Amino acid sequence: LCAGVEHFFLYNHESSSKDHEAILAPYVEAGLVTLEQALCDIHCQVPTYQALLQHHGSKCVWLALIDIDEFLYPAEPSTLSLSTVLKSYEDHAAGVCIHWIIYGSSNHIEAPRGLLIDNFDQRSPTIHPVVKT
C-alpha cells in the first residue's frame, strides 16, 4: 500500500495453517484484499492466473503477477508510488516488463526487525535476464 498498490488478489496454495485468514481479515473487510484458493491441476500458476484474469482482470488498469517473496518498488527514491510510475505508460504501453534483481542477506546473521525493504538493501550488481510482467 505504501508503494501505491490499491488492491491485492492473494491466492493461498495449500497452506497448512489458517493464521493468514485472521491476519488478512481487516484488509479483506476494508476491501483492500481479495483472498481465494489457488486452482491446481498438475501446476498451479497457470490455472490460478487464468482464474484471476477471468474473474478480476476487468477491474484492473494494471495487474502484477508476483510471488509472495517478490517485491515491486519504484527505482527512483523521489518517486513515491508505483501508480505514479505506471501512469507514464498508460497512453502507449499494454504492459511493462521488470527485470528480477536478486537480493542477498545484506550481511545479517539473523532477521532484523523492521521492513524487508529497509533491512535488505544489498543486491547483485548484475541485472537478471528474467523479467516479470
N, C-alpha and C positions, 0 to 999 in steps of 0.2 A: 504494500500500500504506500509506503514512504517513497517508493521509486516510481509511482504513478500508475500502478495497476489498479483497475477499477473492480475486477471480479476474478475469482479463482474457480475453475472447474477442477475438482480433485477427484481422482479415481483410485479407490482402495483395491489393492491386489492381494487378496488372501492374507490380510493382517490377522494374526492370532489374537491380538488384543483389540478391545473396543475403546481404549483410552482416547483415541483420536476423536471419537464422536463427542465426548464430553468437552474436550479441548476446543473443538471447532464449533460447538453448538451456538455460542454467542454470535459467531461470524455468519453461520447459516441463517440464524434468526434475523440478523441485520441485513440479509440479502447480499452479503459480500462473497459468500462461498456456496457453491453447489457441490454436494458430496454424493458420489454414486459409486457403484461397484464396477470394477473393470470387467470387460467382456473377454472371455478367453476361449479359444478353440485350441489349436496347437500352440499358438502365440497369443500374446495379449495386446501388444501395442497397436497393431493394425486394426483389429476389430473394435478396440476401445476408441481409437482415433476416429474411425468411421462413425461410431455411435455419437461421439462428441460433435462431429461436424453435422450429422443429420439432425440431432436434437437441439443444438445450441449455436451452430455456425452462423445462422442468420442474425443472431443477437450481437455479433461482434464486428467491429470495424477492423481490429487487429486481434489475432489469436496466436499465442506462442505455445508450442508443444514441448514442454521441458520436464525432465525428471526431477524428483524431489531433492536430489543432490546437485542440481544445476541452478545457476542464478543469472538473471538479466539485470544489468545495472548500467546506466549511462557512462560512457568512457570519459566524457568531459566533466570535471568536477563542478564547473559552472552550470551545467545542465542538470536541473534538479529532478527531472522525471522522464520516464520512457515515453509518456504521451507527448511531451514536447519534442523529443527526437523523432518519433514516428509521424507527427503532424507534418514534418517537412517532406515526407514521402507520399502523403495521401493522394496528391494530384497526378503522380506519374509512376507509381510502383504498385504492382499487385502483391508483392511480397518482399521480405527482407531476409537475407542470409547473414548469420552472425557466426564467426569462427569461434570454435572452442578455445578457451585459454585455460591451461592446466595450472592449478594452484597446488602448492605443497603444504607442509606443516608449519611454515613460517618460523621454524626453529622452536616450536612449542613441544614440550615433552608430554604435557597433559593439556586437555582442552581448557582454555581460559574462559572466564565469564565474559558475557557480552556478545555483541553481534559478530557473526562469522565474517561479514564483510569488513569489519574493523580489525579483527584479530588475525585474519589470514590474508595478508596483503602481498605476500611474496609469490611470484609466479614465474613460470618458464618465460624466458625472453623470446622464444620461438612461438609464432602463431601456428596453431594446429591446423592441418588441412581440412579436417572435418568441420562441417557447418551445421547449425541448427536453423530451421526456417520457421 
